[in-house]
Amino acid sequence: MNALALFILSVSLLCDAKLPRHRQTQPNDLSANQNQTLRIQTEKKNERTTRIVNEYRTRHRRESFDSRSYESSLIWAHSERLDENGDVLLRWVNSDSSITFRLEARTRGYVGLGFNSGRNMRGADLIVAWVDDRHGNAQLLDCHGLTFEDRAVTDEVQNYELISGYQNDTHTTLEFRRQLDTCDKQDFIIGEDTTQILWALGSEGSDGELPRHMHSGIRPLRLLQPLSKPDTVPLKHWDVRIANLTIPHVMATLFWCKVFKAPDLLKKHHIVGYQPLIDSRPIRNKIPVVEKDSLSPVHHMVLYECAGDHDKRMWTEWAEGEGFFGPSRPGELATCVTPIAAWAMGSKGEFLPENVGIPLGERGGVSYYMLEVHYDNQALHEVLDNSGIRIHYTPQLRAHDAALLGAGIGVSALHVIPPKQRAYRTVGICSPECTNNTMPEEGINIVSVLLHAHGTARKITLKHIRGNEELPKISEENVYDARYQQSRIVPGGRKFYRRDTLITECTYDSTMRNKPILGGYSATQEMCLSFILYYPRTQLAGCYSMTPVVEFFETFGVKEFYGLSMMQVEKIFLSSGNVESLPQEIESELTAVQGDDQGVGLMRLVIKEPPEFRNKTFMAHLNEMPWSESLLTEQIEKTLYHGWHMTFCKKRDDSWGAPIQIQNYPNYTKLSNNDASENSCHYKSMRLPSVTTTAGSASTNSWSAILVLSILIVAR
């Protein structure tokens, strides 16, 4: 998409209190008649503006603020730029039941702000606000987008409370508040999920006419999130970044791995946060250039600890080198399995809660680290990249040594999402056998979770099973947006004991895809992962599952391939798609696509049995399946979800924490849904009095005279 959205606001008389700007003219510039005409026109506009403001006050029965000199006394917990240039700044702070906003926009015209779960205005909760040029009075209207039409109207009940508003020569600033849940179906409920923030700026001096110049956009944000702030003590930082890597224009997907030696520290330190360092420059005429609107191909980055007894000479050489193409990296780098920082596009980085830190350096038990960067270069540009991660650390140790645990579905081509599905679910299991073998008797404390998938994911849930009972979800995102990936604090933390089970469930919307989606690292493929921050630190690094190979192919009706037994195929998948040990004639046929080492090449195996699929590649067979048949897709989802799962339990030194096992989906009693949203509305939303029509004012007897707000969303 080249543009997120285009708002076109059309505001009738009641929504307009902006006076027109006129060019300053000298008396002899105009004739007497022209002067008289201009004076009459100006008086009429002034009279109309006064009438509009008076009608607004009558309707709303609340004060309009003259606040040019107002300075907010609130302490804003959060602040985000809604656009790249910083022309629209949103600040906010919330309590348990309400939220207060401050919107600062580079305009002297209208300001529009909206909240929605989708990236459009249909059904959105909208406000339109302005500051009257003549009197300096701020005005705000509560509106909503129609469900089946790109048009918005005023709400029957006005639930936004205007606190203040003023403008200077360049900016309009407004402060307003509302309840998180207004109990009004025309308003958006602000909760824990990602919210699409819609914004639009009207042109200067608009007076009830269609603005000719608009700025608009959409920004995903989570409005209810704990305040993450760095320590008050000074922090040190360590930059781990790729150096002058040229991404060729012929590679749509590239994985690059680079080893780094830990800083030389005399004692143990704690990592307390990290931030991305994005530096990607397109190469034009063989010269790297800085382009303002150029998008970086960096899709995500993970920094891993490298465990084990190291040949320091060899590892130091790798640390001083340029790095490795992912599939061809040395086998010794398999010991780099424990993530300590995971960044994905849309994230600003993380600062850990104040009671935990991740040990850094040799004194903390780790000498070497590996940065893994995934480049998504679908535009096929040649790019020079120097991106990486800035690690913030401190010598002042925190109360607990923390660690990150990876869980979910093992990244593999066996993770298949059929096309044309509105809500298709897949699931990854962290087995009780794994947690029993690797966790202390007193269990661990889960602090936060980063949920990760790609562009077709719409919902991700981390479930917690103890025995045969489901406990409340550890973390959940019901409106997942791959363009905005931030860790989610677990309120109050969560105690997780030995033999407890973790289940990562992902729901995908593949209605825009014509062919099945395979699991993999490319942005056109899919993932389903949870990165879990916990303490105390254990030896556990990863806990995943995938569908066993035989059961997977049988689900799609395939019993045998030419040249390879199912056991051989399974071994290849378990070795991350490595086909080097195969006979030459088969290896040449199955060589994976560039940048891929997750078994995609095996999708080109030729089917031998059953006869009706014979001599087709498995991928061709998948593409030809009747995916529009709901009974078929429902049965496939049920079989792969509730059927057999192969579980993996990896320790920090790349050894197995528990044997690979094939087990059925756990049998447990689901948590009952006690969501009584209707009963949670214990406060009132006051219905405002209707407009009284006076004699001779026929123009005000319809709601259209109150507000006509049309917004057209154009998505690239």
C-alpha positions as CSV (number, residue, x, y, z in Angstrom):
1,M,0.0,0.0,0.0
2,N,1.3,3.4,-0.9
3,A,-1.2,5.3,1.4
4,L,-2.9,4.1,4.5
5,A,-6.0,6.2,4.0
6,L,-7.5,9.4,2.7
7,F,-10.1,11.2,4.8
8,I,-12.4,13.5,3.0
9,L,-14.4,15.5,5.5
10,S,-17.5,17.4,4.5
11,V,-18.9,19.4,7.3
12,S,-22.3,21.2,7.3
13,L,-23.2,24.3,9.1
14,L,-23.2,23.0,12.6
15,C,-19.7,21.5,12.3
16,D,-18.2,24.7,11.0
17,A,-17.1,27.6,13.1
18,K,-14.1,28.6,11.0
19,L,-13.9,32.1,9.6
20,P,-12.4,32.5,6.1
21,R,-9.0,34.1,5.7
22,H,-8.9,37.1,3.4
23,R,-5.8,38.7,1.7
24,Q,-4.9,42.0,3.3
25,T,-5.8,44.7,0.8
26,Q,-5.1,48.4,0.7
27,P,-8.2,50.8,0.5
28,N,-7.3,51.8,-3.1
29,D,-7.0,48.2,-4.2
30,L,-10.8,47.9,-4.4
31,S,-13.6,50.1,-5.7
32,A,-16.2,51.4,-3.4
33,N,-18.7,48.8,-4.7
34,Q,-16.2,46.0,-4.2
35,N,-15.5,47.1,-0.7
36,Q,-19.2,47.3,0.1
37,T,-19.7,43.8,-1.3
38,L,-16.8,42.3,0.6
39,R,-18.1,43.9,3.8
40,I,-21.6,42.5,3.4
41,Q,-20.2,39.0,2.6
42,T,-17.9,39.1,5.6
43,E,-20.8,40.2,7.9
44,K,-23.0,37.4,6.6
45,K,-20.3,34.8,7.3
46,N,-19.7,36.3,10.7
47,E,-23.5,36.2,11.4
48,R,-23.7,32.6,10.2
49,T,-20.7,31.5,12.3
50,T,-22.3,33.2,15.4
51,R,-25.5,31.3,14.8
52,I,-23.7,28.0,14.4
53,V,-21.8,28.4,17.6
54,N,-25.0,29.5,19.5
55,E,-26.9,26.4,18.1
56,Y,-24.0,24.2,19.2
57,R,-24.1,25.6,22.7
58,T,-27.9,25.1,22.8
59,R,-27.6,21.5,21.7
60,H,-24.8,20.5,23.9
61,R,-25.6,22.5,27.1
62,R,-21.9,22.6,28.0
63,E,-19.3,25.3,28.0
64,S,-17.0,26.2,25.1
65,F,-13.5,26.9,26.4
66,D,-11.5,30.0,25.5
67,S,-8.1,28.6,26.4
68,R,-5.4,30.3,24.4
69,S,-3.3,30.5,27.5
70,Y,-4.2,27.1,28.9
71,E,-1.4,24.8,29.9
72,S,-2.3,21.2,30.8
73,S,-1.5,20.1,34.4
74,L,-1.8,16.4,33.4
75,I,1.2,14.1,33.2
76,W,0.9,12.3,30.0
77,A,1.9,8.6,30.3
78,H,2.2,8.0,26.6
79,S,3.0,10.0,23.5
80,E,3.0,8.8,19.9
81,R,3.5,10.5,16.5
82,L,0.6,9.4,14.3
83,D,2.5,10.4,11.1
84,E,6.0,10.2,9.8
85,N,6.6,14.0,9.9
86,G,5.4,14.5,13.5
87,D,2.5,16.8,12.3
88,V,0.0,14.9,14.4
89,L,1.0,14.1,18.0
90,L,-1.3,12.1,20.3
91,R,-0.7,12.0,24.1
92,W,-2.8,10.1,26.6
93,V,-3.2,8.9,30.1
94,N,-5.8,6.5,31.4
95,S,-7.3,5.3,34.7
96,D,-9.2,2.1,35.3
97,S,-12.4,3.5,33.7
98,S,-11.5,6.5,31.6
99,I,-8.9,7.9,29.2
100,T,-7.8,11.4,28.5
101,F,-6.2,12.6,25.2
102,R,-4.3,15.5,24.1
103,L,-4.2,16.0,20.3
104,E,-1.6,18.4,18.8
105,A,-1.9,18.9,15.0
106,R,-0.3,21.2,12.5
107,T,-3.4,22.8,11.2
108,R,-5.7,25.7,11.8
109,G,-8.6,23.8,10.3
110,Y,-10.6,20.8,11.5
111,V,-9.1,17.9,13.3
112,G,-10.6,14.4,13.0
113,L,-9.6,11.4,15.2
114,G,-11.1,7.9,15.0
115,F,-10.9,4.5,16.8
116,N,-11.6,1.2,15.1
117,S,-10.6,-2.4,14.9
118,G,-10.3,-2.3,11.1
119,R,-8.2,0.0,9.0
120,N,-11.2,2.0,7.7
121,M,-13.9,4.2,9.0
122,R,-16.8,1.8,8.8
123,G,-18.2,1.4,12.3
124,A,-15.4,3.6,13.6
125,D,-15.8,5.9,16.6
126,L,-15.0,9.4,15.4
127,I,-14.6,12.9,16.7
128,V,-14.3,16.1,14.8
129,A,-13.1,19.2,16.5
130,W,-11.9,22.7,15.8
131,V,-11.1,26.1,17.4
132,D,-13.2,29.1,16.3
133,D,-11.0,31.7,14.7
134,R,-13.1,34.7,15.9
135,H,-13.7,33.8,19.5
136,G,-11.0,31.2,20.2
137,N,-13.6,28.7,21.4
138,A,-13.0,25.0,21.0
139,Q,-15.8,22.7,19.7
140,L,-15.9,18.9,19.6
141,L,-18.5,16.5,18.2
142,D,-18.8,12.8,18.9
143,C,-19.6,10.9,15.6
144,H,-19.5,7.4,14.2
145,G,-18.9,5.8,10.8
146,L,-21.8,4.0,9.2
147,T,-21.5,0.2,9.0
148,F,-22.1,-0.3,5.3
149,E,-21.2,3.2,3.9
150,D,-18.1,5.4,4.0
151,R,-20.0,8.2,5.8
152,A,-20.2,9.4,9.4
153,V,-23.0,11.0,11.4
154,T,-23.3,12.5,14.9
155,D,-23.9,10.1,17.8
156,E,-27.3,10.3,19.5
157,V,-25.4,10.6,22.8
158,Q,-22.2,12.8,23.1
159,N,-19.8,10.8,25.3
160,Y,-16.6,12.8,24.8
161,E,-16.0,15.6,27.2
162,L,-14.0,18.6,25.9
163,I,-11.5,19.8,28.4
164,S,-9.7,22.5,26.5
165,G,-8.7,23.7,23.0
166,Y,-6.7,26.4,21.5
167,Q,-4.7,27.3,18.4
168,N,-1.6,29.4,17.6
169,D,-0.2,30.4,14.2
170,T,0.5,26.8,13.2
171,H,-1.1,24.3,15.4
172,T,-4.5,23.3,16.9
173,T,-4.4,21.6,20.3
174,L,-7.3,19.9,22.0
175,E,-7.7,17.9,25.2
176,F,-10.7,15.7,25.8
177,R,-11.7,12.6,27.8
178,R,-14.2,9.7,27.7
179,Q,-15.0,6.4,29.5
180,L,-13.1,3.4,28.2
181,D,-16.5,1.7,27.7
182,T,-19.3,4.3,27.3
183,C,-22.0,1.6,27.1
184,D,-22.9,3.3,23.8
185,K,-23.0,1.0,20.7
186,Q,-22.0,4.0,18.6
187,D,-18.7,4.3,20.5
188,F,-15.6,2.0,20.3
189,I,-14.7,0.1,23.5
190,I,-11.1,0.9,24.3
191,G,-9.5,-2.2,25.7
192,E,-6.3,-4.2,25.7
193,D,-6.3,-5.1,22.0
194,T,-4.6,-3.1,19.2
195,T,-6.6,-0.1,18.1
196,Q,-6.4,1.5,14.6
197,I,-6.1,5.2,15.2
198,L,-7.6,7.2,12.3
199,W,-6.7,10.8,11.9
200,A,-7.4,13.7,9.4
201,L,-6.6,17.4,9.2
202,G,-8.8,19.9,7.5
203,S,-7.5,22.7,5.4
204,E,-7.1,26.2,6.9
205,G,-10.0,28.5,6.8
206,S,-12.6,26.0,5.7
207,D,-16.1,27.4,6.3
208,G,-18.6,24.5,5.7
209,E,-17.0,23.8,2.3
210,L,-15.3,20.6,1.2
211,P,-11.6,21.1,2.1
212,R,-9.4,20.9,-0.9
213,H,-6.3,19.8,0.9
214,M,-6.3,17.1,3.5
215,H,-3.7,15.1,5.4
216,S,-4.8,11.8,6.8
217,G,-3.5,8.4,7.9
218,I,-3.9,5.4,10.2
219,R,-1.6,4.2,13.0
220,P,-2.1,1.0,15.0
221,L,-1.5,1.4,18.8
222,R,-2.4,-0.2,22.0
223,L,-3.8,2.5,24.2
224,L,-3.9,0.6,27.4
225,Q,-0.4,-0.4,28.2
226,P,1.8,-0.1,31.3
227,L,4.3,2.8,31.2
228,S,7.7,1.5,30.2
229,K,10.4,3.8,31.4
230,P,14.1,3.4,31.6
231,D,15.9,3.3,34.9
232,T,16.5,6.7,36.6
233,V,20.2,5.6,36.9
234,P,22.3,6.1,33.8
235,L,22.3,3.2,31.4
236,K,25.1,1.9,29.2
237,H,24.5,0.6,25.8
238,W,25.9,-2.0,23.4
239,D,25.2,-1.8,19.7
240,V,24.9,-5.1,17.8
241,R,24.4,-4.3,14.1
242,I,25.1,-5.6,10.7
243,A,27.9,-3.8,8.9
244,N,27.6,-2.8,5.2
245,L,25.6,-5.8,4.1
246,T,24.4,-5.4,0.5
247,I,21.0,-7.1,-0.1
248,P,20.9,-8.1,-3.8
249,H,17.9,-7.1,-5.8
250,V,17.3,-10.7,-6.8
251,M,16.5,-11.9,-3.3
252,A,13.0,-11.4,-2.0
253,T,13.9,-13.0,1.4
254,L,17.2,-13.1,3.1
255,F,18.4,-14.3,6.5
256,W,21.7,-13.0,7.8
257,C,23.4,-14.2,11.0
258,K,26.3,-12.3,12.7
259,V,28.2,-13.3,15.8
260,F,29.2,-10.7,18.4
261,K,31.5,-11.0,21.4
262,A,30.0,-9.7,24.7
263,P,31.4,-6.4,26.1
264,D,34.4,-6.9,28.4
265,L,32.8,-6.4,31.8
266,L,34.5,-6.9,35.2
267,K,31.3,-8.1,36.8
268,K,27.8,-9.4,35.9
269,H,25.5,-6.8,34.4
270,H,21.8,-6.8,33.6
271,I,20.2,-6.1,30.3
272,V,17.2,-3.9,31.0
273,G,15.9,-2.9,27.5
274,Y,16.6,-2.7,23.8
275,Q,15.7,-0.5,20.9
276,P,16.0,-1.0,17.1
277,L,18.7,0.6,15.0
278,I,17.2,0.7,11.5
279,D,19.7,2.0,8.8
280,S,18.8,0.7,5.3
281,R,19.8,2.8,2.3
282,P,18.6,1.9,-1.3
283,I,21.4,1.8,-3.8
284,R,20.8,4.1,-6.8
285,N,23.4,4.1,-9.6
286,K,25.7,2.1,-7.3
287,I,25.5,4.7,-4.5
288,P,23.7,4.3,-1.2
289,V,21.3,7.2,-0.7
290,V,19.0,8.4,2.1
291,E,15.4,8.6,0.9
292,K,12.8,9.9,3.3
293,D,9.9,7.6,2.1
294,S,12.0,4.5,1.5
295,L,10.9,1.5,3.5
296,S,13.5,-0.7,5.2
297,P,13.5,-4.4,4.2
298,V,14.2,-5.3,7.8
299,H,11.3,-7.5,8.9
300,H,12.4,-8.8,12.3
301,M,15.6,-9.3,14.3
302,V,16.4,-11.7,17.2
303,L,19.5,-11.6,19.4
304,Y,20.4,-15.0,20.8
305,E,22.8,-16.2,23.5
306,C,25.3,-18.7,22.3
307,A,25.9,-21.4,24.9
308,G,28.5,-24.2,25.3
309,D,32.3,-24.5,25.5
310,H,33.6,-22.3,22.8
311,D,36.7,-22.4,20.7
312,K,37.4,-18.8,21.4
313,R,39.8,-18.4,18.5
314,M,37.2,-19.5,16.0
315,W,34.3,-17.6,17.6
316,T,36.4,-14.5,17.8
317,E,37.1,-14.8,14.0
318,W,33.3,-15.1,13.4
319,A,32.7,-12.0,15.6
320,E,35.2,-10.0,13.6
321,G,33.8,-11.3,10.3
322,E,30.9,-10.1,8.2
323,G,28.4,-12.8,9.1
324,F,26.7,-15.7,7.3
325,F,23.9,-16.4,5.0
326,G,21.3,-18.1,7.2
327,P,21.1,-21.6,5.6
328,S,24.9,-21.8,5.2
329,R,25.9,-20.7,8.7
330,P,28.3,-23.0,10.6
331,G,26.8,-25.8,12.6
332,E,28.3,-24.5,15.8
333,L,25.9,-21.6,15.7
334,A,23.1,-24.1,16.5
335,T,24.0,-23.4,20.1
336,C,22.7,-19.9,19.7
337,V,19.1,-20.7,20.6
338,T,18.1,-18.6,23.7
339,P,16.6,-15.3,22.6
340,I,17.3,-12.2,24.7
341,A,15.8,-9.5,22.4
342,A,13.1,-10.0,19.8
343,W,12.2,-7.1,17.6
344,A,9.6,-7.0,14.7
345,M,8.4,-4.1,12.5
346,G,6.2,-1.6,14.3
347,S,8.0,-2.0,17.6
348,K,9.9,0.8,19.3
349,G,11.8,-1.7,21.4
350,E,11.2,-2.7,25.0
351,F,12.3,-1.9,28.6
352,L,11.9,-4.7,31.1
353,P,9.9,-4.4,34.3
354,E,11.9,-3.0,37.1
355,N,12.3,-6.2,39.0
356,V,14.0,-8.3,36.3
357,G,17.1,-8.2,34.1
358,I,18.8,-10.5,31.7
359,P,22.4,-11.4,32.6
360,L,25.0,-10.0,30.2
361,G,28.6,-11.0,29.4
362,E,31.0,-13.6,30.4
363,R,30.5,-13.0,34.1
364,G,26.8,-13.6,33.5
365,G,27.6,-16.9,31.8
366,V,27.6,-15.8,28.2
367,S,30.6,-14.8,26.0
368,Y,29.1,-14.7,22.5
369,Y,25.8,-13.7,20.9
370,M,24.3,-14.1,17.5
371,L,22.1,-11.5,15.7
372,E,19.7,-13.0,13.2
373,V,18.1,-10.5,10.8
374,H,15.3,-11.3,8.4
375,Y,15.1,-9.1,5.4
376,D,11.8,-9.0,3.4
377,N,12.8,-7.6,0.1
378,Q,9.6,-8.2,-1.9
379,A,10.2,-5.0,-3.9
380,L,13.5,-6.5,-5.1
381,H,15.6,-3.4,-4.5
382,E,19.3,-3.4,-4.0
383,V,19.9,-2.1,-0.4
384,L,22.9,-1.4,1.8
385,D,22.0,-2.3,5.4
386,N,23.6,-1.4,8.7
387,S,20.7,-2.3,11.0
388,G,20.7,-3.9,14.4
389,I,19.7,-3.6,18.0
390,R,20.9,-1.3,20.8
391,I,21.1,-3.2,24.1
392,H,20.7,-1.1,27.3
393,Y,22.4,-2.5,30.4
394,T,23.3,-1.5,33.9
395,P,25.8,-2.7,36.6
396,Q,23.1,-2.3,39.2
397,L,21.6,-5.7,39.4
398,R,17.9,-6.2,39.7
399,A,16.1,-8.6,41.9
400,H,15.8,-11.5,39.4
401,D,17.7,-13.0,36.5
402,A,15.2,-13.3,33.7
403,A,15.2,-15.1,30.4
404,L,13.1,-15.4,27.2
405,L,11.4,-18.6,26.2
406,G,10.3,-19.3,22.6
407,A,7.0,-21.3,22.2
408,G,4.5,-22.0,19.5
409,I,4.6,-23.8,16.2
410,G,8.0,-24.9,14.9
411,V,8.8,-22.8,11.8
412,S,8.2,-25.3,9.0
413,A,6.5,-25.8,5.6
414,L,4.3,-28.3,7.4
415,H,2.4,-25.3,8.9
416,V,-0.2,-24.8,6.2
417,I,-3.0,-22.2,6.1
418,P,-5.6,-22.9,3.3
419,P,-6.7,-20.0,1.1
420,K,-10.1,-18.3,1.2
421,Q,-10.6,-18.8,4.9
422,R,-12.1,-16.1,7.2
423,A,-10.8,-17.6,10.5
424,Y,-8.6,-20.6,10.2
425,R,-6.8,-21.7,13.4
426,T,-3.5,-23.4,14.0
427,V,-1.9,-24.3,17.3
428,G,1.5,-25.0,18.9
429,I,2.0,-26.9,22.2
430,C,4.7,-26.7,24.9
431,S,4.2,-30.1,26.5
432,P,4.1,-30.9,30.3
433,E,7.0,-33.3,29.8
434,C,9.2,-30.4,28.7
435,T,8.2,-28.1,31.6
436,N,8.5,-30.9,34.1
437,N,12.1,-31.6,33.0
438,T,13.4,-28.0,32.8
439,M,11.6,-25.9,35.4
440,P,12.3,-25.6,39.1
441,E,9.9,-27.1,41.7
442,E,8.6,-23.7,42.6
443,G,7.9,-22.9,39.0
444,I,8.5,-19.7,37.1
445,N,6.9,-16.3,36.9
446,I,5.8,-15.0,33.5
447,V,6.3,-11.3,33.2
448,S,5.4,-10.3,29.6
449,V,4.8,-11.9,26.2
450,L,5.6,-10.9,22.6
451,L,3.1,-12.5,20.2
452,H,4.4,-12.9,16.6
453,A,3.0,-13.9,13.3
454,H,2.9,-12.4,9.8
455,G,0.4,-10.6,7.6
456,T,-2.6,-12.9,7.5
457,A,-2.8,-13.4,11.3
458,R,-5.8,-11.7,13.0
459,K,-5.7,-13.2,16.5
460,I,-3.0,-14.8,18.7
461,T,-3.7,-16.3,22.1
462,L,-1.3,-17.8,24.7
463,K,-3.3,-20.4,26.8
464,H,-2.4,-21.9,30.1
465,I,-3.4,-25.4,31.0
466,R,-2.9,-27.0,34.4
467,G,-3.9,-30.6,34.7
468,N,-7.2,-30.9,32.9
469,E,-8.3,-27.3,33.5
470,E,-7.7,-24.2,31.4
471,L,-6.7,-21.2,33.4
472,P,-7.2,-17.6,32.3
473,K,-5.3,-16.7,29.2
474,I,-1.8,-15.5,29.8
475,S,-1.9,-13.1,26.8
476,E,-4.2,-12.4,23.9
477,E,-4.4,-10.1,20.9
478,N,-7.9,-10.2,19.3
479,V,-7.0,-7.6,16.6
480,Y,-3.5,-8.6,15.6
481,D,-1.7,-6.2,13.3
482,A,1.7,-7.4,12.0
483,R,2.7,-3.7,11.5
484,Y,2.6,-3.2,15.2
485,Q,4.3,-5.7,17.5
486,Q,5.0,-4.8,21.1
487,S,5.4,-7.0,24.1
488,R,2.4,-7.2,26.4
489,I,2.8,-7.0,30.2
490,V,1.0,-9.8,32.0
491,P,-0.9,-7.9,34.8
492,G,0.3,-9.1,38.2
493,G,2.4,-11.8,36.5
494,R,1.5,-15.4,36.1
495,K,2.8,-18.4,38.1
496,F,3.7,-21.3,35.9
497,Y,4.5,-24.7,37.4
498,R,6.1,-27.9,36.3
499,R,3.8,-30.0,34.1
500,D,1.7,-27.0,33.1
501,T,1.1,-26.7,29.4
502,L,1.4,-23.7,27.1
503,I,-0.7,-23.5,23.9
504,T,-0.1,-20.8,21.3
505,E,-3.2,-20.4,19.1
506,C,-3.2,-18.3,15.9
507,T,-6.2,-17.4,13.8
508,Y,-5.7,-16.3,10.2
509,D,-7.7,-14.5,7.5
510,S,-6.6,-15.9,4.2
511,T,-9.6,-14.6,2.1
512,M,-7.3,-12.5,-0.1
513,R,-5.0,-15.5,-0.9
514,N,-5.6,-17.8,-3.8
515,K,-3.1,-20.5,-2.8
516,P,-2.2,-22.2,0.4
517,I,0.2,-20.4,2.7
518,L,3.2,-22.3,4.0
519,G,5.0,-21.8,7.3
520,G,8.4,-20.0,7.0
521,Y,10.3,-16.8,7.6
522,S,9.3,-14.9,4.5
523,A,6.6,-12.2,4.9
524,T,4.5,-14.1,2.3
525,Q,4.7,-17.2,4.6
526,E,3.4,-17.5,8.2
527,M,4.4,-18.1,11.8
528,C,2.7,-18.6,15.1
529,L,5.1,-17.8,18.0
530,S,5.2,-16.5,21.6
531,F,8.3,-15.0,23.1
532,I,7.8,-15.2,26.9
533,L,9.8,-13.2,29.4
534,Y,10.0,-15.0,32.8
535,Y,12.1,-15.5,36.0
536,P,14.0,-17.2,37.5
537,R,16.2,-18.1,34.6
538,T,16.2,-21.8,33.6
539,Q,17.9,-23.9,31.0
540,L,14.8,-24.0,28.8
541,A,15.2,-22.0,25.5
542,G,12.5,-23.3,23.2
543,C,9.3,-25.4,23.5
544,Y,7.5,-26.0,20.2
545,S,5.4,-28.5,18.2
546,M,4.4,-29.3,14.7
547,T,2.2,-31.9,12.9
548,P,4.0,-35.2,12.5
549,V,5.1,-35.8,8.9
550,V,3.0,-39.0,8.3
551,E,-0.1,-37.5,9.8
552,F,0.4,-34.2,7.9
553,F,0.5,-35.8,4.4
554,E,-2.2,-38.3,5.2
555,T,-4.5,-35.4,6.2
556,F,-4.2,-34.2,2.6
557,G,-4.7,-37.7,1.2
558,V,-1.1,-38.5,0.3
559,K,0.4,-41.9,1.3
560,E,3.7,-42.3,-0.6
561,F,6.2,-40.3,-2.7
562,Y,8.6,-41.4,-5.3
563,G,12.2,-41.9,-4.2
564,L,11.7,-41.2,-0.4
565,S,10.0,-43.0,2.4
566,M,7.9,-41.1,4.9
567,M,10.6,-41.7,7.5
568,Q,13.3,-40.1,5.3
569,V,11.0,-37.1,4.6
570,E,10.5,-36.7,8.4
571,K,14.2,-36.7,9.0
572,I,14.7,-34.0,6.5
573,F,12.0,-31.8,8.2
574,L,13.6,-32.4,11.5
575,S,17.0,-31.2,10.1
576,S,15.4,-27.9,9.0
577,G,14.9,-28.9,5.5
578,N,18.5,-30.0,4.8
579,V,18.6,-32.1,1.6
580,E,22.3,-32.4,1.3
581,S,22.4,-36.1,2.3
582,L,19.9,-37.2,-0.3
583,P,20.7,-38.8,-3.6
584,Q,22.0,-36.3,-6.2
585,E,19.0,-36.7,-8.5
586,I,16.5,-36.0,-5.7
587,E,18.6,-33.2,-4.1
588,S,18.7,-31.2,-7.4
589,E,14.9,-31.4,-7.6
590,L,14.2,-30.4,-4.0
591,T,16.7,-27.5,-3.6
592,A,14.9,-25.0,-1.6
593,V,14.1,-21.5,-2.8
594,Q,16.6,-18.7,-2.0
595,G,16.6,-17.8,1.7
596,D,14.5,-20.7,2.7
597,D,15.7,-23.7,4.8
598,Q,12.4,-24.8,6.3
599,G,11.4,-27.7,4.0
600,V,9.6,-25.7,1.3
601,G,11.6,-27.7,-1.3
602,L,10.0,-30.9,0.0
603,M,6.7,-29.6,-1.2
604,R,7.9,-30.5,-4.7
605,L,8.1,-34.2,-3.9
606,V,6.1,-36.2,-6.5
607,I,3.2,-38.3,-5.3
608,K,3.2,-42.0,-6.0
609,E,0.1,-43.1,-3.9
610,P,-2.9,-42.9,-4.1
611,P,-3.4,-43.3,-7.9
612,E,-5.7,-40.3,-8.2
613,F,-2.9,-37.9,-7.2
614,R,-0.1,-39.8,-8.9
615,N,2.7,-37.9,-10.7
616,K,1.6,-34.5,-9.2
617,T,3.9,-32.6,-6.9
618,F,2.5,-32.2,-3.4
619,M,2.4,-28.4,-3.9
620,A,0.4,-28.8,-7.1
621,H,-2.0,-31.1,-5.2
622,L,-2.4,-28.5,-2.5
623,N,-3.1,-25.8,-5.0
624,E,-5.8,-27.8,-6.8
625,M,-7.8,-28.8,-3.7
626,P,-11.4,-27.4,-3.5
627,W,-10.7,-24.9,-0.7
628,S,-14.1,-23.2,-1.2
629,E,-15.7,-26.4,0.3
630,S,-16.2,-25.5,3.9
631,L,-16.7,-29.1,5.0
632,L,-13.2,-29.9,3.6
633,T,-11.4,-27.0,5.3
634,E,-13.2,-27.5,8.6
635,Q,-12.2,-31.2,8.7
636,I,-8.6,-30.4,7.9
637,E,-8.5,-27.7,10.6
638,K,-10.0,-30.1,13.1
639,T,-7.6,-32.9,12.3
640,L,-4.5,-30.7,12.4
641,Y,-5.6,-28.8,15.5
642,H,-7.0,-31.6,17.7
643,G,-5.0,-34.4,16.3
644,W,-1.4,-35.5,16.8
645,H,1.5,-33.1,17.6
646,M,5.2,-33.7,17.6
647,T,6.7,-31.8,20.5
648,F,10.3,-30.3,20.9
649,C,12.0,-29.2,24.0
650,K,15.3,-27.3,23.5
651,K,17.7,-26.3,26.3
652,R,20.1,-23.3,26.1
653,D,23.0,-25.5,25.0
654,D,21.0,-26.9,22.1
655,S,20.5,-30.2,23.8
656,W,17.1,-31.8,24.3
657,G,15.3,-31.0,27.5
658,A,12.9,-33.9,26.9
659,P,12.7,-36.5,24.1
660,I,10.9,-35.7,20.9
661,Q,7.4,-37.1,21.5
662,I,4.2,-37.5,19.4
663,Q,1.2,-36.9,21.5
664,N,-2.5,-36.0,21.1
665,Y,-3.8,-32.5,21.7
666,P,-4.4,-32.1,25.5
667,N,-7.8,-32.9,26.8
668,Y,-9.0,-30.2,29.2
669,T,-12.0,-28.3,30.4
670,K,-12.2,-25.0,28.6
671,L,-12.4,-21.8,30.6
672,S,-16.0,-20.6,30.7
673,N,-16.6,-17.2,29.2
674,N,-17.9,-15.0,32.0
675,D,-17.7,-11.8,30.0
676,A,-20.7,-9.8,31.1
677,S,-20.0,-6.6,29.2
678,E,-23.6,-5.5,29.4
679,N,-23.5,-5.6,33.2
680,S,-20.2,-3.7,33.4
681,C,-21.8,-0.4,32.3
682,H,-22.5,0.9,35.8
683,Y,-22.2,4.5,34.8
684,K,-24.6,6.6,32.7
685,S,-24.2,8.1,29.3
686,M,-26.3,11.2,29.3
687,R,-28.6,11.7,26.3
688,L,-28.5,15.3,25.1
689,P,-31.7,17.2,24.5
690,S,-32.9,17.4,20.9
691,V,-32.7,20.5,18.9
692,T,-35.8,22.8,19.1
693,T,-36.9,24.2,15.8
694,T,-38.0,27.8,15.9
695,A,-40.4,29.5,13.5
696,G,-38.7,30.7,10.3
697,S,-35.8,28.4,10.7
698,A,-36.6,25.7,8.3
699,S,-33.0,25.1,7.6
700,T,-32.4,23.6,11.0
701,N,-35.2,21.1,11.2
702,S,-33.2,18.1,10.0
703,W,-30.3,16.2,11.5
704,S,-28.3,16.9,8.3
705,A,-28.1,20.5,9.3
706,I,-26.4,19.4,12.5
707,L,-23.7,17.4,10.8
708,V,-22.8,15.8,7.5
709,L,-19.4,14.2,7.8
710,S,-18.3,12.1,4.8
711,I,-15.0,10.2,4.9
712,L,-13.8,8.2,2.0
713,I,-11.0,5.8,2.7
714,V,-8.7,5.0,-0.1
715,A,-6.2,2.2,0.6
716,R,-3.4,1.3,-1.6
